[in-house]
Amino acid sequence: MNKSIVKDNIETYKGKKIHFKYNGARNQIEEFDGFIENTYNAVFTIRINESDNIKSFTYNDIINESLQIFL
């Protein structure tokens, strides 16, 4: 999968409610719902529903399957 293809796909989901699963360091798994707020050249930001926190991820997180998106 190509980074530009992932970026284009992420932009199509912008503003829609999505469920995310992030496999972090030391096998810590975090699941949350949120909205893709902005896309940039190297990263994109997600606004989390439960709080007004914003998380940022790289497109490589999706390519490496560290971040999974469930529609």
CYANA upper distance limits for C-alpha pairs under 8 A (distance plus 0.5 A):
  1 MET  CA      5 ILE  CA      7.66
  1 MET  CA      6 VAL  CA      7.88
  1 MET  CA     63 ILE  CA      7.11
  2 ASN  CA      6 VAL  CA      6.89
  2 ASN  CA     63 ILE  CA      8.42
  3 LYS  CA      7 LYS  CA      6.67
  3 LYS  CA     59 TYR  CA      6.76
  3 LYS  CA     60 ASN  CA      7.54
  3 LYS  CA     63 ILE  CA      8.11
  4 SER  CA      8 ASP  CA      6.68
  5 ILE  CA      9 ASN  CA      6.72
  6 VAL  CA     10 ILE  CA      6.62
  6 VAL  CA     59 TYR  CA      7.00
  6 VAL  CA     62 ILE  CA      8.17
  6 VAL  CA     63 ILE  CA      8.25
  7 LYS  CA     11 GLU  CA      6.74
  7 LYS  CA     39 THR  CA      8.23
  7 LYS  CA     59 TYR  CA      7.11
  8 ASP  CA     12 THR  CA      7.10
  9 ASN  CA     13 TYR  CA      7.37
 10 ILE  CA     14 LYS  CA      7.08
 10 ILE  CA     36 ILE  CA      8.32
 10 ILE  CA     39 THR  CA      8.28
 11 GLU  CA     39 THR  CA      7.26
 13 TYR  CA     36 ILE  CA      7.41
 14 LYS  CA     35 PHE  CA      7.37
 14 LYS  CA     36 ILE  CA      5.36
 14 LYS  CA     37 GLU  CA      6.77
 14 LYS  CA     38 ASN  CA      7.82
 15 GLY  CA     35 PHE  CA      5.91
 15 GLY  CA     36 ILE  CA      6.10
 15 GLY  CA     37 GLU  CA      6.78
 16 LYS  CA     35 PHE  CA      6.14
 16 LYS  CA     36 ILE  CA      7.51
 17 LYS  CA     33 ASP  CA      7.45
 17 LYS  CA     34 GLY  CA      6.17
 17 LYS  CA     35 PHE  CA      5.58
 17 LYS  CA     36 ILE  CA      8.43
 17 LYS  CA     71 LEU  CA      8.21
 18 ILE  CA     33 ASP  CA      6.17
 18 ILE  CA     34 GLY  CA      6.09
 18 ILE  CA     35 PHE  CA      6.62
 18 ILE  CA     69 ILE  CA      7.38
 18 ILE  CA     70 PHE  CA      6.66
 18 ILE  CA     71 LEU  CA      5.83
 19 HIS  CA     31 GLU  CA      7.85
 19 HIS  CA     32 PHE  CA      6.40
 19 HIS  CA     33 ASP  CA      4.89
 19 HIS  CA     34 GLY  CA      7.02
 19 HIS  CA     69 ILE  CA      6.57
 19 HIS  CA     70 PHE  CA      5.57
 19 HIS  CA     71 LEU  CA      6.87
 20 PHE  CA     31 GLU  CA      6.11
 20 PHE  CA     32 PHE  CA      5.89
 20 PHE  CA     33 ASP  CA      6.49
 20 PHE  CA     34 GLY  CA      8.06
 20 PHE  CA     67 LEU  CA      7.41
 20 PHE  CA     68 GLN  CA      6.20
 20 PHE  CA     69 ILE  CA      5.36
 20 PHE  CA     70 PHE  CA      6.64
 21 LYS  CA     29 ILE  CA      7.48
 21 LYS  CA     30 GLU  CA      6.28
 21 LYS  CA     31 GLU  CA      4.92
 21 LYS  CA     32 PHE  CA      7.15
 21 LYS  CA     67 LEU  CA      6.25
 21 LYS  CA     68 GLN  CA      5.61
 21 LYS  CA     69 ILE  CA      7.15
 22 TYR  CA     29 ILE  CA      6.16
 22 TYR  CA     30 GLU  CA      5.64
 22 TYR  CA     31 GLU  CA      6.78
 22 TYR  CA     66 SER  CA      6.21
 22 TYR  CA     67 LEU  CA      4.99
 22 TYR  CA     68 GLN  CA      6.88
 23 ASN  CA     27 ASN  CA      6.83
 23 ASN  CA     28 GLN  CA      6.45
 23 ASN  CA     29 ILE  CA      5.13
 23 ASN  CA     30 GLU  CA      7.07
 23 ASN  CA     66 SER  CA      5.52
 23 ASN  CA     67 LEU  CA      6.88
 24 GLY  CA     28 GLN  CA      5.57
 24 GLY  CA     29 ILE  CA      6.42
 24 GLY  CA     30 GLU  CA      7.89
 24 GLY  CA     66 SER  CA      7.49
 32 PHE  CA     48 ILE  CA      7.53
 32 PHE  CA     49 ASN  CA      8.44
 33 ASP  CA     48 ILE  CA      6.53
 33 ASP  CA     49 ASN  CA      6.39
 33 ASP  CA     50 GLU  CA      8.41
 34 GLY  CA     46 ILE  CA      6.66
 34 GLY  CA     47 ARG  CA      5.88
 34 GLY  CA     48 ILE  CA      4.77
 34 GLY  CA     49 ASN  CA      5.51
 35 PHE  CA     46 ILE  CA      5.96
 35 PHE  CA     47 ARG  CA      5.80
 35 PHE  CA     48 ILE  CA      7.16
 35 PHE  CA     49 ASN  CA      8.04
 36 ILE  CA     44 PHE  CA      7.79
 36 ILE  CA     45 THR  CA      6.42
 36 ILE  CA     46 ILE  CA      4.96
 36 ILE  CA     47 ARG  CA      6.91
 37 GLU  CA     44 PHE  CA      8.06
 37 GLU  CA     45 THR  CA      6.04
 37 GLU  CA     46 ILE  CA      5.90
 37 GLU  CA     47 ARG  CA      6.63
 38 ASN  CA     44 PHE  CA      6.14
 38 ASN  CA     45 THR  CA      5.85
 38 ASN  CA     46 ILE  CA      7.93
 39 THR  CA     43 VAL  CA      6.86
 39 THR  CA     44 PHE  CA      4.78
 39 THR  CA     45 THR  CA      7.02
 40 TYR  CA     44 PHE  CA      6.19
 42 ALA  CA     58 THR  CA      6.41
 42 ALA  CA     59 TYR  CA      7.22
 43 VAL  CA     56 SER  CA      6.96
 43 VAL  CA     57 PHE  CA      5.95
 43 VAL  CA     58 THR  CA      4.76
 43 VAL  CA     59 TYR  CA      6.68
 44 PHE  CA     56 SER  CA      6.11
 44 PHE  CA     57 PHE  CA      6.13
 44 PHE  CA     58 THR  CA      6.83
 44 PHE  CA     59 TYR  CA      7.99
 45 THR  CA     54 ILE  CA      7.00
 45 THR  CA     55 LYS  CA      6.08
 45 THR  CA     56 SER  CA      4.81
 45 THR  CA     57 PHE  CA      6.96
 46 ILE  CA     54 ILE  CA      6.00
 46 ILE  CA     55 LYS  CA      5.72
 46 ILE  CA     56 SER  CA      6.70
 47 ARG  CA     52 ASP  CA      6.95
 47 ARG  CA     53 ASN  CA      6.45
 47 ARG  CA     54 ILE  CA      5.02
 47 ARG  CA     55 LYS  CA      7.09
 48 ILE  CA     52 ASP  CA      6.54
 48 ILE  CA     53 ASN  CA      6.11
 48 ILE  CA     54 ILE  CA      6.63
 48 ILE  CA     55 LYS  CA      8.10
 57 PHE  CA     61 ASP  CA      7.05
 58 THR  CA     62 ILE  CA      7.98
 59 TYR  CA     63 ILE  CA      7.09
 60 ASN  CA     64 ASN  CA      6.35
 61 ASP  CA     65 GLU  CA      6.45
 61 ASP  CA     66 SER  CA      5.49
 61 ASP  CA     67 LEU  CA      5.90
 62 ILE  CA     66 SER  CA      6.53
 62 ILE  CA     67 LEU  CA      5.57
 62 ILE  CA     68 GLN  CA      6.87
